[in-house]
Amino acid sequence: MPARWPLIGRDQELEFIDAQLRRSWPGTGVVLAGAAGVGKTRLAREALAASQRRGAATRWVAATASARELPLAAFVPVTGDLGGVPADLLRQAAEGLARVARDMGGLVIGVDDAHHLDDLSSSLLHQLVLRNAAAVVVTVRTGQPAPDAVTALWKDGLLRRLELQSLSSEETAELLGLVLDGRLDSVAANRFWMLSGGNPLYLRQLVDGELEAGRLAQAAGVWQWAGRPAVSAGLAELIRQRIGHLSQQEREVLDYLALSEPLGVSLLTGLTDPDAVEQAGGPATRCGGRCLRWNPAGRRIRSCSWPEPSRPRNCLTWSWPGGWLRLPWTPAADGTASMPWPWR
C-alpha cells in the first residue's frame, strides 16, 4: 500500500484555488475550511506544488496551538529570527517576504491551521493579503475560533472561503481501488464509506487497521472485508484528540446518546446534568419536538427532526463532521455493555 495516498475528488477545488491565486484584487489567495481530516492540508500543498511548477516561489507555514504564545513563531521558518519590539518584528517580516516576492517574481505562502496563529503572525498574514505582497493558501478548521485578523480575510471580502466536503461513496471506492491496487468488493467499499463518512483521515486509519488485522484481504482477485471493524490504536488516538478533554459530565451525556440516540432534550436533561447538555450543545438545542445527537469533534450536540431511522443497537454511532462513524460493541451476559471509549 502506498505511503502517500492519491488525491481523489478534488479537481474542481484545485481549479478554484488556481483561479484565486491568479487574481490580483482585492486579495490573492483562498481560505480552505473544513473538518479535521477532510484533506485541507493535502489540498493546500498540492496547490503550492502547482504554483511552484509555474515558476513561483513557495513557502510553508504551519501553526500549532503549543506555539501560539510566542510572537511570530509560525513564520520563523520562513522569515528567520528577527529582533525588536512587536511592531519592528511585524515590519521586518512583512518587508522580508515582500522582497522575496519581488526578487522571485511571485510568492505563494501556505498557512496551515491558521486558527492556531498567534496575534502577531495573524496580523502579518492579514497585511500580506491586504497589500497584495504575496498570494496565500490558508487552511482553518471549521468550528474552531480564529484570530480576528484571520477571520477578517473572508469576512471583509479579501479572500474567498472554500468549504471542503467529505468524499462521496463513488470517490471513496475509487480511492480505495487505487490504494489497494485492485478491485474492492462493492459491499466493502460502501461499508468503509459509511463508517468513515468519506473523511480521508478516518478512512485511512480504518483501512490500515483492517489490513493489519487481516480482516481486509484479497480473495480470487477481489478485496473483501470480513468481520467487524475494531478501534485501532491510530483511530483511538484521533478520537482521543477530539473528545478526550470533555468533562466527566459531558462524557455522561455522550454515553447516553451513543447508546440510545436520538433522545429528547427533556429526557436527556433529566438523565444527566442539564448544564453539561447546555455546555455541549448550546441554547439552540433546547427546542420542543426535537431530538439530540452528539457531535464530539465539534463539542456540540446536533438537533435533528423526528422521526429518526432505526439503527441496530449493537453499534455505537459517533457523529463526525464528515459523517457517522459506527463501531461495534458487544453486550455482556448480564445485559450491561462495556463502553469501548478511547479515553478510558
C-alpha positions in Angstrom: 0.0 0.0 0.0 1.5 3.4 -0.9 2.8 5.6 1.9 1.2 8.6 0.3 -2.4 8.1 -0.7 -3.5 9.6 -4.1 -5.6 12.8 -4.2 -9.2 11.9 -5.4 -12.2 14.0 -6.0 -10.6 17.5 -5.7 -10.2 18.5 -9.3 -12.9 21.3 -9.1 -11.3 22.6 -5.8 -7.9 22.7 -7.4 -9.3 24.7 -10.4 -11.0 27.1 -8.0 -7.8 27.6 -6.0 -5.8 28.1 -9.1 -8.2 30.8 -10.3 -8.0 32.6 -6.9 -4.2 32.5 -7.0 -4.2 34.2 -10.4 -6.4 37.2 -9.4 -4.9 40.4 -8.1 -7.8 42.1 -6.3 -8.9 42.5 -3.6 -6.5 39.8 -2.3 -4.7 36.9 -4.0 -5.4 33.5 -2.5 -8.0 31.4 -0.8 -9.1 30.1 2.6 -9.7 26.4 2.8 -12.1 25.4 5.6 -13.3 22.0 6.7 -13.4 19.4 9.4 -10.3 17.7 10.8 -9.1 15.0 8.4 -11.1 16.2 5.4 -7.9 17.0 3.4 -7.3 20.7 3.8 -3.5 20.4 4.3 -3.1 18.0 1.4 -5.1 20.2 -0.9 -3.1 23.3 0.1 0.2 21.5 -0.5 -1.0 20.4 -3.9 -1.9 23.9 -4.8 1.6 25.2 -3.7 3.2 22.4 -5.8 1.2 23.6 -8.8 2.3 27.2 -8.3 5.9 26.1 -8.0 5.7 24.2 -11.3 4.6 27.5 -12.8 7.8 29.2 -11.6 6.5 30.9 -8.4 8.4 30.7 -5.1 6.6 29.0 -2.3 6.9 28.9 1.4 5.1 26.8 4.0 3.9 28.0 7.4 2.4 25.5 10.0 0.7 27.0 13.0 0.4 25.0 16.2 -1.5 25.5 19.5 1.7 25.0 21.5 3.5 27.9 19.8 0.6 30.3 19.9 2.1 32.2 22.9 5.3 33.0 21.0 5.1 36.2 18.8 5.6 35.4 15.1 6.5 31.8 16.0 4.7 30.2 13.0 6.6 32.4 10.5 10.1 32.0 11.9 10.9 29.1 9.5 10.3 31.5 6.5 11.5 34.8 8.0 14.3 33.7 10.1 15.0 35.0 13.6 14.1 38.7 14.0 14.6 41.0 16.9 13.0 44.0 18.4 9.6 45.1 19.7 6.4 43.5 18.1 6.0 46.5 15.8 9.6 46.0 14.5 9.1 42.3 14.1 6.0 42.8 12.1 7.6 45.4 9.8 10.8 43.3 9.3 8.8 40.2 8.5 6.5 41.9 6.0 9.3 43.7 4.2 11.4 40.5 4.0 8.6 38.4 2.5 7.7 41.3 0.1 11.3 41.4 -1.0 11.3 37.6 -1.7 8.1 38.1 -3.8 9.7 40.8 -5.9 13.0 39.0 -6.4 11.4 35.7 -7.3 8.7 37.1 -9.5 5.9 36.0 -7.2 5.5 34.2 -3.8 2.8 31.8 -2.7 2.6 31.1 1.1 0.7 28.2 2.5 -0.5 28.8 6.1 -1.7 25.6 7.7 -4.1 25.7 10.7 -4.3 29.4 10.7 -6.8 29.3 13.6 -3.7 28.5 15.8 -1.7 31.6 14.7 -0.5 34.0 17.4 -1.7 37.6 17.1 1.5 38.9 15.5 1.5 36.1 12.9 -2.1 36.6 12.1 -1.5 40.4 11.7 1.4 39.6 9.3 -0.8 37.3 7.3 -3.5 40.0 7.1 -1.1 42.7 6.0 0.4 40.5 3.3 -3.0 39.9 1.8 -4.2 43.5 2.3 -1.1 44.8 0.5 -1.1 42.0 -2.1 2.5 41.4 -1.2 2.1 37.6 -1.6 -0.5 35.1 -2.6 -1.7 32.8 0.2 -3.4 29.5 0.7 -4.8 29.4 4.2 -6.4 26.4 6.0 -8.7 26.7 9.0 -10.7 24.1 10.9 -14.5 24.6 10.7 -16.0 25.4 14.1 -12.7 26.5 15.7 -12.2 30.1 16.8 -9.6 32.0 14.9 -7.8 35.4 15.5 -9.8 38.4 14.3 -7.1 39.1 11.6 -7.7 35.6 10.2 -11.5 35.7 10.1 -11.3 39.2 8.5 -9.7 37.6 5.4 -13.1 36.2 4.3 -15.4 38.4 6.4 -14.0 41.6 4.8 -14.1 40.0 1.3 -10.3 39.9 0.9 -10.2 36.2 0.1 -12.8 33.6 -0.9 -13.5 30.8 1.6 -14.0 27.3 0.3 -15.7 24.7 2.5 -14.2 21.3 1.7 -16.7 18.4 1.8 -16.1 14.7 2.5 -15.6 12.2 -0.3 -18.7 10.7 -1.9 -19.3 7.0 -1.9 -18.1 6.8 -5.5 -14.9 8.8 -4.8 -14.2 6.6 -1.7 -14.5 3.5 -3.8 -12.2 4.9 -6.5 -9.6 5.9 -3.8 -9.7 2.5 -2.2 -9.2 0.8 -5.5 -6.1 2.8 -6.2 -4.7 2.4 -2.7 -5.3 -1.4 -2.7 -4.2 -1.7 -6.3 -7.1 -3.9 -7.1 -10.9 -4.2 -7.2 -12.7 -3.8 -3.9 -16.0 -5.6 -3.2 -18.8 -3.1 -3.6 -20.3 -4.0 -0.2 -17.0 -3.5 1.5 -16.5 -0.2 -0.3 -19.8 1.0 0.9 -19.1 -0.1 4.5 -15.8 1.9 4.5 -17.7 5.0 3.2 -20.5 4.6 5.8 -18.1 4.1 8.7 -15.7 6.9 7.8 -18.3 9.3 6.4 -15.9 9.9 3.5 -13.3 11.5 5.8 -9.9 10.6 4.2 -8.1 10.6 7.5 -10.5 8.3 9.3 -10.8 6.2 6.2 -7.0 5.6 6.2 -7.0 4.7 9.8 -9.8 2.2 9.3 -8.1 0.6 6.2 -4.7 0.4 7.9 -6.2 -1.3 11.0 -8.3 -3.8 9.0 -5.3 -4.7 6.8 -3.1 -5.3 9.8 -5.8 -7.4 11.5 -6.2 -9.5 8.3 -10.0 -8.8 8.0 -9.4 -6.9 4.8 -7.9 -9.4 2.4 -7.7 -10.3 -1.3 -9.6 -13.4 -2.5 -9.9 -14.5 -6.1 -8.5 -11.1 -7.2 -11.1 -9.1 -5.3 -10.5 -7.3 -2.0 -13.1 -8.4 0.6 -13.8 -7.3 4.2 -15.0 -9.8 6.7 -15.9 -9.4 10.3 -16.4 -6.4 12.4 -14.0 -3.4 12.5 -12.1 -2.7 15.7 -10.8 0.6 17.0 -7.1 0.6 16.0 -4.5 2.5 18.1 -4.3 5.2 15.4 -8.1 5.7 15.3 -8.4 5.7 19.1 -5.7 8.4 19.3 -7.7 10.6 16.7 -10.8 10.2 18.7 -9.0 11.0 22.0 -7.6 14.2 20.5 -11.2 15.3 19.5 -13.1 14.4 22.6 -10.7 13.2 25.3 -10.8 16.7 27.0 -14.5 16.5 27.8 -15.6 16.9 31.4 -17.0 13.9 33.2 -20.5 15.3 33.0 -20.2 15.8 29.2 -18.9 12.3 28.8 -22.0 11.1 30.6 -24.1 12.9 28.1 -22.1 11.3 25.3 -22.6 7.8 26.9 -26.4 8.1 26.9 -26.5 9.5 23.3 -24.1 6.9 21.9 -26.2 4.0 23.2 -29.7 5.5 22.9 -29.8 8.4 20.4 -31.9 10.1 19.4 -33.0 11.4 22.8 -35.4 14.2 23.5 -34.0 17.2 25.2 -36.2 16.9 28.3 -35.4 13.2 28.7 -31.6 13.8 28.3 -31.5 16.7 30.8 -33.5 14.5 33.2 -30.9 11.7 33.0 -27.8 13.9 33.0 -26.6 17.3 34.2 -28.6 20.0 32.4 -25.6 22.3 32.5 -23.5 19.7 30.7 -26.1 19.4 27.9 -26.1 23.2 27.7 -22.3 23.3 27.5 -22.2 20.6 24.9 -25.0 21.8 22.7 -25.8 25.4 23.5 -29.2 27.1 23.7 -30.2 26.1 20.2 -30.6 22.5 21.2 -33.4 23.4 23.6 -36.5 23.3 21.4 -39.7 21.3 21.6 -40.3 18.3 19.4 -36.6 17.8 18.7 -34.1 15.1 19.4 -30.4 15.3 20.1 -27.3 13.8 18.7 -23.7 14.2 19.8 -21.0 15.6 17.6 -17.8 15.0 19.6 -15.5 16.5 17.1 -17.2 19.9 17.3 -18.1 19.5 21.1 -21.7 20.2 20.4 -25.0 18.3 20.2 -26.8 18.4 16.9 -30.5 18.6 16.8 -32.5 16.6 14.2 -36.1 16.2 13.4 -38.2 13.2 14.3 -38.6 10.6 13.2 -35.1 9.0 13.1 -34.4 5.9 11.1 -33.9 2.9 13.3 -30.4 1.5 13.8 -29.2 -1.7 15.3 -28.5 -1.5 19.0 -25.2 -3.4 18.6 -23.3 -0.5 17.4 -22.1 2.9 18.7 -22.7 5.8 16.4 -20.4 8.8 16.7 -21.1 11.9 14.7 -18.1 13.3 13.0 -18.0 16.4 10.7 -17.6 14.1 7.8 -20.3 11.6 8.7 -21.3 8.9 11.1 -18.6 6.6 12.5 -20.2 3.4 13.7 -18.2 0.9 15.8 -19.4 -2.4 17.2 -19.8 -3.2 20.8 -20.9 -6.5 22.5 -23.2 -6.5 25.5 -22.2 -8.7 28.4 -24.3 -11.7 29.6 -25.9 -9.6 32.2 -27.2 -7.1 29.7 -24.6 -4.4 30.5 -22.2 -3.0 28.0 -18.6 -2.3 28.3 -18.0 1.1 26.8 -15.0 1.0 24.4 -14.3 4.7 24.6 -10.6 5.6 23.8 -10.3 7.9 26.8 -11.0 5.2 29.3 
